[in-house]
Amino acid sequence: MTKSEQLFERAVKRIPGGVNSPVRSYGAIGEAPRFIEKADKCYIYDVDGNRYVDYIDSWGPMILGHNFPAIRESVIKACENGLSFGCATGIEVEIAEFICEHIPHVDMIRMVNSGTEAVMSAIRAARGFTGKDKIIKFAGCYHGHSDCLLVSAGSGVMASGIPDSAGVPKGCTQDTMTATYNDAASVEALLKQEEGNVAAVIVEAVGANMGVVPPKPGFLKRLRQLCDEHNCLLIFDEVITGFRLAFGGAAEYFGIRPDLVTYGKIIGAGMPVGAYGGRKEIMDLISPCGPVYQAGTLSGNPVAMAAGFTQLKYLYEHQEIYKELAVKGEKLYGGLKKIVEEKGLPYQVNYDSSLASIFFTDQEVKDYVSAKTSNLDLFAKYFKGMLKRGIHLAPSQFEAMFLSTAHTDEVIDETLEAMRGALGEL
């Protein structure tokens, strides 16, 4: 047995499924997951000493590559002062000011500990502000594992074949309505059906948990119009797209102004962190200012804030990175699409800038239903083919590939050759 297999054998006895998050499981692949020991630039190294080109990027936040020197040094320096105080710190103020000064649609922001917590809190704020109960989400969009949002969720829920979740009482989801991604008419119908009762529409501006599904032209703009017409809030879940598609995230990238926005790990440079923010009159309702309660002992942790502030300042000062990532994306993902077309394979390659997915289906993938037509057995074979060629992808058909600035042209060429070989074996 390899060391990874030995660790997994031990892990399944003490950790459900042997992993602390379902998306790390290789269950759909039929293998033990690789246990990672270290990472640097665009590479990760497992406990057996194998090196892989990494396209998970810790699910997005490693936009500058792993172990970025300035971020590493900021963490070491912060640790010298202590790990956690449970009290207010100056760096919390600095990062909040920085974000609000440079993101036009964020007047105020509250730090939390995960994307799940950020979305849960934003939904509560929207309900508190509007005095309404209903929310509208989209099938296949994943907004964390809070009870009210585990309805037609994507990501790990899709890969495991469980449409929702056991343990969630019906009462928790009775006010959650599900629309069809890229179909604004389905949203309009729900808004009319529940006229005056909808607090918010929440959307992944680029679907990235049913695989990557970009919005059709005009879709997000129409959502903004519908929310205005029906007096409800528009929430952008930017846990994936925030500070990745552009410094201002998908809101800047597509030119749409949400009322609230949620962020995840990228504002901690990979440390456990999340945040939600938006219009001042909404955020003023958050405790201790207002009646919408939300708290967290570790929120604004000084080590996470140090890492995140260093990364955000770097991204702001080097916004040419976003054009460079788009060029890299076209080279890699556009190259993959050409390989598929040259081989006459009936697969779909969806991408937008540094995010992408290949779907093993002959249907255009534009929503949850079309994504589910993918052949999971073919994906598993493709995954194994890439892994043996030294390329580490997310072990699920319904996850994204992430590019970082550390992925060089040479690495991309190497990846394309691996893709050609792995697809050839299918």
Contacts in CASP RR format, 6 or more apart in sequence:
PFRMAT RR
TARGET T0000
AUTHOR 0000-0000-0000
METHOD contacts of the structure
MODEL  1
MTKSEQLFERAVKRIPGGVNSPVRSYGAIGEAPRFIEKADKCYIYDVDGN
RYVDYIDSWGPMILGHNFPAIRESVIKACENGLSFGCATGIEVEIAEFIC
EHIPHVDMIRMVNSGTEAVMSAIRAARGFTGKDKIIKFAGCYHGHSDCLL
VSAGSGVMASGIPDSAGVPKGCTQDTMTATYNDAASVEALLKQEEGNVAA
VIVEAVGANMGVVPPKPGFLKRLRQLCDEHNCLLIFDEVITGFRLAFGGA
AEYFGIRPDLVTYGKIIGAGMPVGAYGGRKEIMDLISPCGPVYQAGTLSG
NPVAMAAGFTQLKYLYEHQEIYKELAVKGEKLYGGLKKIVEEKGLPYQVN
YDSSLASIFFTDQEVKDYVSAKTSNLDLFAKYFKGMLKRGIHLAPSQFEA
MFLSTAHTDEVIDETLEAMRGALGEL
1 9 0 8 1.000
2 32 0 8 1.000
2 48 0 8 1.000
3 35 0 8 1.000
3 46 0 8 1.000
3 47 0 8 1.000
3 48 0 8 1.000
4 32 0 8 1.000
4 33 0 8 1.000
4 34 0 8 1.000
4 35 0 8 1.000
4 46 0 8 1.000
4 47 0 8 1.000
4 48 0 8 1.000
5 32 0 8 1.000
7 35 0 8 1.000
7 47 0 8 1.000
8 18 0 8 1.000
8 32 0 8 1.000
8 33 0 8 1.000
8 35 0 8 1.000
9 32 0 8 1.000
11 17 0 8 1.000
11 18 0 8 1.000
11 19 0 8 1.000
12 18 0 8 1.000
17 25 0 8 1.000
18 25 0 8 1.000
19 25 0 8 1.000
19 33 0 8 1.000
22 156 0 8 1.000
22 157 0 8 1.000
22 159 0 8 1.000
22 160 0 8 1.000
23 59 0 8 1.000
23 155 0 8 1.000
23 156 0 8 1.000
23 159 0 8 1.000
23 394 0 8 1.000
23 395 0 8 1.000
23 396 0 8 1.000
23 399 0 8 1.000
24 33 0 8 1.000
24 395 0 8 1.000
25 33 0 8 1.000
25 160 0 8 1.000
25 395 0 8 1.000
26 32 0 8 1.000
26 33 0 8 1.000
26 34 0 8 1.000
26 395 0 8 1.000
27 395 0 8 1.000
28 159 0 8 1.000
28 160 0 8 1.000
28 376 0 8 1.000
28 379 0 8 1.000
28 380 0 8 1.000
28 395 0 8 1.000
28 396 0 8 1.000
28 397 0 8 1.000
29 380 0 8 1.000
29 383 0 8 1.000
29 384 0 8 1.000
29 395 0 8 1.000
30 380 0 8 1.000
31 384 0 8 1.000
33 395 0 8 1.000
34 46 0 8 1.000
34 50 0 8 1.000
34 52 0 8 1.000
34 387 0 8 1.000
34 392 0 8 1.000
35 46 0 8 1.000
35 47 0 8 1.000
36 44 0 8 1.000
36 45 0 8 1.000
36 46 0 8 1.000
36 47 0 8 1.000
37 45 0 8 1.000
37 46 0 8 1.000
37 47 0 8 1.000
37 49 0 8 1.000
38 44 0 8 1.000
38 45 0 8 1.000
38 67 0 8 1.000
39 45 0 8 1.000
39 54 0 8 1.000
39 62 0 8 1.000
39 66 0 8 1.000
39 67 0 8 1.000
40 66 0 8 1.000
40 67 0 8 1.000
41 65 0 8 1.000
41 66 0 8 1.000
41 67 0 8 1.000
41 406 0 8 1.000
42 53 0 8 1.000
42 54 0 8 1.000
42 65 0 8 1.000
42 66 0 8 1.000
42 404 0 8 1.000
42 406 0 8 1.000
42 407 0 8 1.000
42 408 0 8 1.000
42 411 0 8 1.000
43 51 0 8 1.000
43 52 0 8 1.000
43 53 0 8 1.000
43 54 0 8 1.000
43 66 0 8 1.000
44 51 0 8 1.000
44 52 0 8 1.000
44 54 0 8 1.000
44 66 0 8 1.000
44 392 0 8 1.000
45 51 0 8 1.000
45 52 0 8 1.000
46 52 0 8 1.000
50 390 0 8 1.000
51 390 0 8 1.000
52 387 0 8 1.000
52 390 0 8 1.000
52 391 0 8 1.000
52 392 0 8 1.000
53 390 0 8 1.000
53 391 0 8 1.000
53 392 0 8 1.000
53 407 0 8 1.000
53 411 0 8 1.000
53 414 0 8 1.000
53 415 0 8 1.000
54 66 0 8 1.000
54 392 0 8 1.000
55 391 0 8 1.000
55 392 0 8 1.000
55 393 0 8 1.000
55 394 0 8 1.000
55 401 0 8 1.000
55 402 0 8 1.000
55 403 0 8 1.000
55 415 0 8 1.000
56 392 0 8 1.000
56 393 0 8 1.000
56 394 0 8 1.000
56 399 0 8 1.000
56 402 0 8 1.000
57 63 0 8 1.000
57 65 0 8 1.000
57 66 0 8 1.000
57 402 0 8 1.000
57 403 0 8 1.000
57 404 0 8 1.000
58 66 0 8 1.000
58 265 0 8 1.000
58 270 0 8 1.000
59 240 0 8 1.000
59 265 0 8 1.000
59 394 0 8 1.000
59 399 0 8 1.000
59 402 0 8 1.000
60 240 0 8 1.000
60 244 0 8 1.000
60 265 0 8 1.000
60 266 0 8 1.000
60 400 0 8 1.000
60 402 0 8 1.000
61 264 0 8 1.000
61 265 0 8 1.000
61 266 0 8 1.000
61 268 0 8 1.000
61 269 0 8 1.000
61 270 0 8 1.000
61 311 0 8 1.000
62 68 0 8 1.000
62 269 0 8 1.000
62 270 0 8 1.000
62 402 0 8 1.000
62 404 0 8 1.000
63 243 0 8 1.000
63 244 0 8 1.000
63 266 0 8 1.000
63 311 0 8 1.000
63 315 0 8 1.000
63 321 0 8 1.000
63 325 0 8 1.000
63 354 0 8 1.000
63 402 0 8 1.000
63 404 0 8 1.000
63 405 0 8 1.000
64 71 0 8 1.000
64 269 0 8 1.000
64 311 0 8 1.000
64 314 0 8 1.000
64 315 0 8 1.000
64 321 0 8 1.000
64 404 0 8 1.000
64 405 0 8 1.000
64 406 0 8 1.000
65 404 0 8 1.000
65 405 0 8 1.000
65 406 0 8 1.000
66 404 0 8 1.000
66 406 0 8 1.000
68 269 0 8 1.000
68 311 0 8 1.000
70 310 0 8 1.000
70 314 0 8 1.000
71 269 0 8 1.000
71 307 0 8 1.000
71 308 0 8 1.000
71 310 0 8 1.000
71 311 0 8 1.000
74 306 0 8 1.000
74 307 0 8 1.000
74 309 0 8 1.000
74 310 0 8 1.000
75 271 0 8 1.000
75 303 0 8 1.000
75 306 0 8 1.000
75 307 0 8 1.000
77 306 0 8 1.000
78 91 0 8 1.000
78 302 0 8 1.000
78 303 0 8 1.000
78 305 0 8 1.000
78 306 0 8 1.000
78 307 0 8 1.000
79 303 0 8 1.000
81 302 0 8 1.000
82 302 0 8 1.000
82 303 0 8 1.000
83 301 0 8 1.000
83 302 0 8 1.000
83 303 0 8 1.000
84 298 0 8 1.000
84 301 0 8 1.000
84 302 0 8 1.000
84 303 0 8 1.000
85 302 0 8 1.000
86 297 0 8 1.000
86 298 0 8 1.000
89 300 0 8 1.000
89 302 0 8 1.000
89 305 0 8 1.000
91 302 0 8 1.000
91 305 0 8 1.000
91 306 0 8 1.000
91 309 0 8 1.000
92 111 0 8 1.000
92 300 0 8 1.000
92 302 0 8 1.000
92 305 0 8 1.000
94 309 0 8 1.000
95 111 0 8 1.000
95 267 0 8 1.000
95 305 0 8 1.000
95 308 0 8 1.000
95 309 0 8 1.000
95 312 0 8 1.000
96 108 0 8 1.000
96 109 0 8 1.000
96 111 0 8 1.000
98 309 0 8 1.000
98 312 0 8 1.000
98 313 0 8 1.000
98 316 0 8 1.000
99 106 0 8 1.000
99 109 0 8 1.000
99 267 0 8 1.000
99 275 0 8 1.000
99 312 0 8 1.000
100 106 0 8 1.000
100 107 0 8 1.000
100 108 0 8 1.000
100 109 0 8 1.000
102 247 0 8 1.000
102 248 0 8 1.000
102 316 0 8 1.000
103 247 0 8 1.000
103 248 0 8 1.000
103 251 0 8 1.000
103 261 0 8 1.000
104 257 0 8 1.000
105 251 0 8 1.000
105 257 0 8 1.000
105 258 0 8 1.000
105 259 0 8 1.000
105 261 0 8 1.000
105 278 0 8 1.000
105 279 0 8 1.000
106 261 0 8 1.000
106 277 0 8 1.000
106 278 0 8 1.000
107 277 0 8 1.000
107 278 0 8 1.000
107 279 0 8 1.000
107 280 0 8 1.000
107 283 0 8 1.000
108 277 0 8 1.000
108 278 0 8 1.000
108 280 0 8 1.000
108 283 0 8 1.000
108 284 0 8 1.000
109 275 0 8 1.000
109 276 0 8 1.000
109 277 0 8 1.000
109 278 0 8 1.000
109 283 0 8 1.000
110 121 0 8 1.000
110 275 0 8 1.000
110 276 0 8 1.000
110 277 0 8 1.000
110 283 0 8 1.000
110 286 0 8 1.000
110 294 0 8 1.000
110 299 0 8 1.000
111 273 0 8 1.000
111 274 0 8 1.000
111 275 0 8 1.000
111 299 0 8 1.000
111 300 0 8 1.000
111 305 0 8 1.000
112 118 0 8 1.000
112 121 0 8 1.000
112 273 0 8 1.000
112 274 0 8 1.000
112 275 0 8 1.000
112 276 0 8 1.000
112 294 0 8 1.000
112 296 0 8 1.000
112 299 0 8 1.000
113 272 0 8 1.000
113 273 0 8 1.000
113 274 0 8 1.000
113 296 0 8 1.000
113 298 0 8 1.000
113 299 0 8 1.000
113 301 0 8 1.000
114 264 0 8 1.000
114 272 0 8 1.000
114 273 0 8 1.000
114 274 0 8 1.000
115 144 0 8 1.000
115 239 0 8 1.000
115 262 0 8 1.000
115 263 0 8 1.000
115 264 0 8 1.000
115 265 0 8 1.000
115 274 0 8 1.000
116 143 0 8 1.000
116 144 0 8 1.000
116 145 0 8 1.000
116 146 0 8 1.000
117 274 0 8 1.000
118 239 0 8 1.000
118 262 0 8 1.000
118 263 0 8 1.000
118 264 0 8 1.000
118 274 0 8 1.000
118 275 0 8 1.000
118 276 0 8 1.000
119 143 0 8 1.000
119 144 0 8 1.000
119 146 0 8 1.000
119 149 0 8 1.000
119 202 0 8 1.000
119 235 0 8 1.000
119 237 0 8 1.000
119 239 0 8 1.000
119 262 0 8 1.000
119 276 0 8 1.000
120 144 0 8 1.000
120 146 0 8 1.000
120 148 0 8 1.000
120 149 0 8 1.000
121 276 0 8 1.000
121 286 0 8 1.000
121 294 0 8 1.000
122 202 0 8 1.000
122 235 0 8 1.000
122 260 0 8 1.000
122 261 0 8 1.000
122 262 0 8 1.000
122 276 0 8 1.000
122 277 0 8 1.000
123 135 0 8 1.000
123 146 0 8 1.000
123 148 0 8 1.000
123 149 0 8 1.000
123 199 0 8 1.000
123 200 0 8 1.000
123 202 0 8 1.000
123 235 0 8 1.000
124 292 0 8 1.000
124 293 0 8 1.000
124 294 0 8 1.000
125 260 0 8 1.000
125 276 0 8 1.000
125 282 0 8 1.000
125 283 0 8 1.000
125 285 0 8 1.000
125 286 0 8 1.000
125 292 0 8 1.000
125 294 0 8 1.000
126 135 0 8 1.000
126 199 0 8 1.000
126 200 0 8 1.000
126 232 0 8 1.000
126 233 0 8 1.000
126 235 0 8 1.000
126 259 0 8 1.000
126 260 0 8 1.000
126 282 0 8 1.000
127 133 0 8 1.000
127 135 0 8 1.000
127 199 0 8 1.000
127 200 0 8 1.000
128 199 0 8 1.000
128 285 0 8 1.000
128 291 0 8 1.000
128 292 0 8 1.000
129 199 0 8 1.000
129 233 0 8 1.000
129 281 0 8 1.000
129 282 0 8 1.000
129 285 0 8 1.000
129 292 0 8 1.000
130 199 0 8 1.000
130 200 0 8 1.000
130 231 0 8 1.000
130 232 0 8 1.000
130 233 0 8 1.000
131 199 0 8 1.000
132 196 0 8 1.000
132 197 0 8 1.000
132 198 0 8 1.000
132 199 0 8 1.000
132 232 0 8 1.000
133 175 0 8 1.000
133 197 0 8 1.000
133 199 0 8 1.000
134 175 0 8 1.000
134 176 0 8 1.000
134 177 0 8 1.000
134 194 0 8 1.000
134 197 0 8 1.000
134 198 0 8 1.000
134 199 0 8 1.000
135 148 0 8 1.000
135 175 0 8 1.000
135 176 0 8 1.000
135 177 0 8 1.000
135 198 0 8 1.000
135 199 0 8 1.000
135 200 0 8 1.000
135 201 0 8 1.000
135 202 0 8 1.000
136 176 0 8 1.000
136 177 0 8 1.000
136 178 0 8 1.000
136 179 0 8 1.000
136 187 0 8 1.000
136 190 0 8 1.000
136 191 0 8 1.000
136 198 0 8 1.000
136 200 0 8 1.000
136 201 0 8 1.000
136 202 0 8 1.000
137 143 0 8 1.000
137 149 0 8 1.000
137 151 0 8 1.000
137 152 0 8 1.000
137 176 0 8 1.000
137 177 0 8 1.000
137 178 0 8 1.000
137 179 0 8 1.000
137 201 0 8 1.000
137 202 0 8 1.000
137 203 0 8 1.000
138 152 0 8 1.000
138 178 0 8 1.000
138 179 0 8 1.000
138 180 0 8 1.000
138 181 0 8 1.000
138 203 0 8 1.000
138 204 0 8 1.000
138 367 0 8 1.000
138 368 0 8 1.000
139 152 0 8 1.000
139 178 0 8 1.000
139 179 0 8 1.000
139 180 0 8 1.000
139 181 0 8 1.000
139 367 0 8 1.000
139 368 0 8 1.000
139 369 0 8 1.000
140 152 0 8 1.000
140 153 0 8 1.000
140 154 0 8 1.000
140 158 0 8 1.000
140 181 0 8 1.000
140 207 0 8 1.000
140 209 0 8 1.000
140 210 0 8 1.000
140 367 0 8 1.000
140 368 0 8 1.000
140 371 0 8 1.000
141 153 0 8 1.000
141 154 0 8 1.000
141 181 0 8 1.000
141 202 0 8 1.000
141 203 0 8 1.000
141 204 0 8 1.000
141 207 0 8 1.000
141 209 0 8 1.000
141 210 0 8 1.000
141 237 0 8 1.000
142 153 0 8 1.000
142 154 0 8 1.000
142 155 0 8 1.000
142 156 0 8 1.000
142 157 0 8 1.000
142 204 0 8 1.000
142 209 0 8 1.000
142 210 0 8 1.000
143 149 0 8 1.000
143 153 0 8 1.000
143 202 0 8 1.000
143 204 0 8 1.000
143 237 0 8 1.000
143 239 0 8 1.000
143 262 0 8 1.000
144 150 0 8 1.000
144 153 0 8 1.000
145 165 0 8 1.000
147 168 0 8 1.000
147 169 0 8 1.000
147 172 0 8 1.000
147 173 0 8 1.000
148 172 0 8 1.000
148 173 0 8 1.000
148 175 0 8 1.000
148 176 0 8 1.000
149 176 0 8 1.000
149 202 0 8 1.000
150 157 0 8 1.000
150 164 0 8 1.000
150 165 0 8 1.000
150 168 0 8 1.000
150 173 0 8 1.000
151 164 0 8 1.000
151 173 0 8 1.000
151 176 0 8 1.000
151 178 0 8 1.000
152 163 0 8 1.000
152 164 0 8 1.000
152 178 0 8 1.000
152 368 0 8 1.000
153 163 0 8 1.000
153 164 0 8 1.000
153 165 0 8 1.000
153 209 0 8 1.000
154 209 0 8 1.000
154 210 0 8 1.000
154 368 0 8 1.000
154 398 0 8 1.000
155 209 0 8 1.000
155 210 0 8 1.000
155 396 0 8 1.000
155 398 0 8 1.000
155 399 0 8 1.000
156 209 0 8 1.000
156 396 0 8 1.000
156 398 0 8 1.000
156 399 0 8 1.000
157 163 0 8 1.000
157 164 0 8 1.000
157 165 0 8 1.000
158 209 0 8 1.000
158 210 0 8 1.000
158 371 0 8 1.000
158 372 0 8 1.000
158 396 0 8 1.000
158 397 0 8 1.000
158 398 0 8 1.000
159 376 0 8 1.000
159 396 0 8 1.000
159 397 0 8 1.000
159 398 0 8 1.000
159 399 0 8 1.000
164 173 0 8 1.000
177 190 0 8 1.000
177 194 0 8 1.000
177 198 0 8 1.000
179 186 0 8 1.000
179 187 0 8 1.000
179 190 0 8 1.000
179 201 0 8 1.000
180 186 0 8 1.000
180 367 0 8 1.000
180 368 0 8 1.000
180 369 0 8 1.000
181 203 0 8 1.000
181 207 0 8 1.000
181 210 0 8 1.000
181 213 0 8 1.000
181 215 0 8 1.000
181 366 0 8 1.000
181 367 0 8 1.000
181 368 0 8 1.000
182 213 0 8 1.000
182 215 0 8 1.000
182 216 0 8 1.000
182 219 0 8 1.000
182 366 0 8 1.000
182 367 0 8 1.000
183 367 0 8 1.000
184 218 0 8 1.000
184 219 0 8 1.000
184 222 0 8 1.000
184 223 0 8 1.000
184 226 0 8 1.000
187 201 0 8 1.000
187 222 0 8 1.000
187 223 0 8 1.000
187 226 0 8 1.000
188 226 0 8 1.000
190 198 0 8 1.000
191 198 0 8 1.000
191 226 0 8 1.000
191 229 0 8 1.000
191 230 0 8 1.000
191 232 0 8 1.000
195 230 0 8 1.000
196 230 0 8 1.000
196 231 0 8 1.000
196 232 0 8 1.000
198 230 0 8 1.000
198 232 0 8 1.000
199 232 0 8 1.000
199 233 0 8 1.000
200 227 0 8 1.000
200 232 0 8 1.000
200 233 0 8 1.000
200 234 0 8 1.000
200 235 0 8 1.000
200 259 0 8 1.000
200 260 0 8 1.000
201 223 0 8 1.000
201 226 0 8 1.000
201 227 0 8 1.000
201 232 0 8 1.000
201 233 0 8 1.000
201 234 0 8 1.000
201 235 0 8 1.000
202 235 0 8 1.000
202 237 0 8 1.000
203 220 0 8 1.000
203 223 0 8 1.000
203 234 0 8 1.000
203 235 0 8 1.000
203 236 0 8 1.000
203 237 0 8 1.000
204 237 0 8 1.000
204 240 0 8 1.000
204 241 0 8 1.000
205 215 0 8 1.000
205 220 0 8 1.000
205 236 0 8 1.000
205 237 0 8 1.000
205 238 0 8 1.000
205 241 0 8 1.000
205 249 0 8 1.000
205 250 0 8 1.000
205 251 0 8 1.000
205 253 0 8 1.000
205 254 0 8 1.000
205 256 0 8 1.000
206 212 0 8 1.000
206 213 0 8 1.000
206 214 0 8 1.000
206 215 0 8 1.000
206 240 0 8 1.000
206 241 0 8 1.000
206 245 0 8 1.000
206 250 0 8 1.000
206 352 0 8 1.000
206 355 0 8 1.000
207 213 0 8 1.000
207 214 0 8 1.000
207 215 0 8 1.000
207 240 0 8 1.000
208 240 0 8 1.000
208 241 0 8 1.000
208 355 0 8 1.000
208 399 0 8 1.000
208 400 0 8 1.000
209 240 0 8 1.000
209 398 0 8 1.000
209 399 0 8 1.000
210 367 0 8 1.000
210 368 0 8 1.000
210 371 0 8 1.000
210 372 0 8 1.000
210 398 0 8 1.000
211 350 0 8 1.000
211 357 0 8 1.000
211 359 0 8 1.000
211 365 0 8 1.000
211 371 0 8 1.000
211 397 0 8 1.000
211 398 0 8 1.000
211 399 0 8 1.000
211 400 0 8 1.000
212 350 0 8 1.000
212 351 0 8 1.000
212 352 0 8 1.000
212 355 0 8 1.000
212 356 0 8 1.000
212 357 0 8 1.000
212 400 0 8 1.000
212 401 0 8 1.000
213 350 0 8 1.000
213 365 0 8 1.000
213 366 0 8 1.000
213 367 0 8 1.000
213 371 0 8 1.000
214 350 0 8 1.000
214 351 0 8 1.000
214 352 0 8 1.000
215 254 0 8 1.000
216 366 0 8 1.000
220 250 0 8 1.000
220 254 0 8 1.000
220 256 0 8 1.000
221 254 0 8 1.000
221 256 0 8 1.000
223 234 0 8 1.000
223 256 0 8 1.000
224 234 0 8 1.000
224 256 0 8 1.000
224 257 0 8 1.000
224 258 0 8 1.000
227 233 0 8 1.000
227 234 0 8 1.000
227 259 0 8 1.000
233 259 0 8 1.000
233 260 0 8 1.000
233 282 0 8 1.000
234 256 0 8 1.000
234 258 0 8 1.000
234 259 0 8 1.000
234 260 0 8 1.000
235 258 0 8 1.000
235 259 0 8 1.000
235 260 0 8 1.000
235 261 0 8 1.000
235 262 0 8 1.000
236 250 0 8 1.000
236 251 0 8 1.000
236 256 0 8 1.000
236 258 0 8 1.000
236 260 0 8 1.000
236 261 0 8 1.000
236 262 0 8 1.000
237 262 0 8 1.000
238 249 0 8 1.000
238 250 0 8 1.000
238 251 0 8 1.000
238 261 0 8 1.000
238 262 0 8 1.000
238 263 0 8 1.000
238 264 0 8 1.000
239 262 0 8 1.000
239 263 0 8 1.000
239 264 0 8 1.000
239 265 0 8 1.000
239 274 0 8 1.000
240 355 0 8 1.000
240 400 0 8 1.000
241 249 0 8 1.000
241 250 0 8 1.000
241 253 0 8 1.000
241 355 0 8 1.000
242 248 0 8 1.000
242 249 0 8 1.000
242 250 0 8 1.000
242 261 0 8 1.000
242 263 0 8 1.000
242 264 0 8 1.000
242 266 0 8 1.000
243 249 0 8 1.000
243 263 0 8 1.000
243 266 0 8 1.000
243 267 0 8 1.000
243 312 0 8 1.000
243 315 0 8 1.000
244 266 0 8 1.000
244 353 0 8 1.000
244 354 0 8 1.000
244 355 0 8 1.000
245 252 0 8 1.000
245 253 0 8 1.000
245 322 0 8 1.000
245 352 0 8 1.000
245 353 0 8 1.000
245 354 0 8 1.000
245 355 0 8 1.000
246 252 0 8 1.000
246 253 0 8 1.000
246 319 0 8 1.000
246 322 0 8 1.000
247 315 0 8 1.000
247 316 0 8 1.000
247 319 0 8 1.000
247 322 0 8 1.000
250 256 0 8 1.000
251 257 0 8 1.000
251 258 0 8 1.000
251 261 0 8 1.000
253 353 0 8 1.000
258 278 0 8 1.000
259 278 0 8 1.000
259 279 0 8 1.000
259 282 0 8 1.000
260 276 0 8 1.000
260 277 0 8 1.000
260 278 0 8 1.000
260 279 0 8 1.000
260 282 0 8 1.000
261 276 0 8 1.000
261 277 0 8 1.000
261 278 0 8 1.000
262 274 0 8 1.000
262 275 0 8 1.000
262 276 0 8 1.000
262 277 0 8 1.000
263 274 0 8 1.000
263 275 0 8 1.000
263 276 0 8 1.000
264 273 0 8 1.000
264 274 0 8 1.000
264 275 0 8 1.000
265 271 0 8 1.000
265 272 0 8 1.000
265 273 0 8 1.000
265 274 0 8 1.000
266 311 0 8 1.000
267 273 0 8 1.000
267 274 0 8 1.000
267 275 0 8 1.000
267 308 0 8 1.000
267 311 0 8 1.000
267 312 0 8 1.000
268 274 0 8 1.000
268 304 0 8 1.000
268 305 0 8 1.000
268 307 0 8 1.000
268 308 0 8 1.000
268 311 0 8 1.000
269 307 0 8 1.000
269 308 0 8 1.000
269 310 0 8 1.000
269 311 0 8 1.000
270 307 0 8 1.000
270 308 0 8 1.000
271 301 0 8 1.000
271 303 0 8 1.000
271 304 0 8 1.000
271 307 0 8 1.000
271 308 0 8 1.000
272 298 0 8 1.000
272 301 0 8 1.000
272 304 0 8 1.000
273 300 0 8 1.000
273 301 0 8 1.000
273 304 0 8 1.000
273 305 0 8 1.000
273 308 0 8 1.000
277 283 0 8 1.000
284 290 0 8 1.000
285 291 0 8 1.000
285 292 0 8 1.000
286 292 0 8 1.000
286 294 0 8 1.000
287 293 0 8 1.000
287 294 0 8 1.000
287 295 0 8 1.000
315 321 0 8 1.000
321 405 0 8 1.000
322 353 0 8 1.000
324 405 0 8 1.000
325 353 0 8 1.000
325 354 0 8 1.000
325 403 0 8 1.000
325 404 0 8 1.000
325 405 0 8 1.000
326 353 0 8 1.000
326 354 0 8 1.000
328 354 0 8 1.000
328 403 0 8 1.000
328 407 0 8 1.000
328 409 0 8 1.000
328 412 0 8 1.000
329 351 0 8 1.000
329 353 0 8 1.000
329 354 0 8 1.000
329 356 0 8 1.000
329 403 0 8 1.000
331 409 0 8 1.000
331 412 0 8 1.000
332 356 0 8 1.000
332 403 0 8 1.000
332 407 0 8 1.000
332 412 0 8 1.000
332 415 0 8 1.000
332 416 0 8 1.000
333 349 0 8 1.000
333 351 0 8 1.000
333 356 0 8 1.000
333 401 0 8 1.000
334 349 0 8 1.000
334 351 0 8 1.000
335 416 0 8 1.000
336 349 0 8 1.000
336 356 0 8 1.000
336 358 0 8 1.000
336 416 0 8 1.000
336 419 0 8 1.000
337 349 0 8 1.000
337 351 0 8 1.000
339 416 0 8 1.000
339 419 0 8 1.000
339 420 0 8 1.000
339 423 0 8 1.000
340 347 0 8 1.000
340 349 0 8 1.000
340 358 0 8 1.000
340 423 0 8 1.000
343 423 0 8 1.000
343 424 0 8 1.000
345 423 0 8 1.000
345 426 0 8 1.000
346 361 0 8 1.000
346 362 0 8 1.000
347 358 0 8 1.000
347 359 0 8 1.000
347 360 0 8 1.000
347 361 0 8 1.000
347 362 0 8 1.000
348 358 0 8 1.000
348 359 0 8 1.000
348 361 0 8 1.000
348 362 0 8 1.000
348 363 0 8 1.000
348 364 0 8 1.000
348 365 0 8 1.000
349 356 0 8 1.000
349 357 0 8 1.000
349 358 0 8 1.000
349 359 0 8 1.000
350 356 0 8 1.000
350 357 0 8 1.000
350 359 0 8 1.000
350 365 0 8 1.000
351 357 0 8 1.000
354 402 0 8 1.000
354 403 0 8 1.000
354 404 0 8 1.000
355 400 0 8 1.000
355 401 0 8 1.000
355 402 0 8 1.000
355 403 0 8 1.000
356 400 0 8 1.000
356 401 0 8 1.000
357 365 0 8 1.000
357 397 0 8 1.000
357 398 0 8 1.000
357 399 0 8 1.000
357 400 0 8 1.000
357 401 0 8 1.000
358 382 0 8 1.000
359 365 0 8 1.000
359 371 0 8 1.000
359 374 0 8 1.000
359 397 0 8 1.000
360 374 0 8 1.000
360 375 0 8 1.000
360 376 0 8 1.000
360 378 0 8 1.000
360 379 0 8 1.000
360 382 0 8 1.000
360 397 0 8 1.000
361 370 0 8 1.000
361 371 0 8 1.000
361 373 0 8 1.000
361 374 0 8 1.000
361 375 0 8 1.000
363 370 0 8 1.000
363 373 0 8 1.000
364 370 0 8 1.000
365 371 0 8 1.000
365 373 0 8 1.000
365 374 0 8 1.000
371 398 0 8 1.000
374 397 0 8 1.000
374 398 0 8 1.000
376 397 0 8 1.000
378 426 0 8 1.000
379 396 0 8 1.000
379 397 0 8 1.000
381 425 0 8 1.000
381 426 0 8 1.000
382 422 0 8 1.000
382 423 0 8 1.000
382 426 0 8 1.000
383 393 0 8 1.000
383 395 0 8 1.000
385 418 0 8 1.000
385 421 0 8 1.000
385 422 0 8 1.000
385 425 0 8 1.000
386 392 0 8 1.000
386 393 0 8 1.000
386 418 0 8 1.000
386 419 0 8 1.000
386 422 0 8 1.000
387 393 0 8 1.000
389 418 0 8 1.000
389 421 0 8 1.000
389 422 0 8 1.000
390 418 0 8 1.000
391 415 0 8 1.000
391 418 0 8 1.000
391 419 0 8 1.000
393 401 0 8 1.000
394 400 0 8 1.000
394 401 0 8 1.000
END
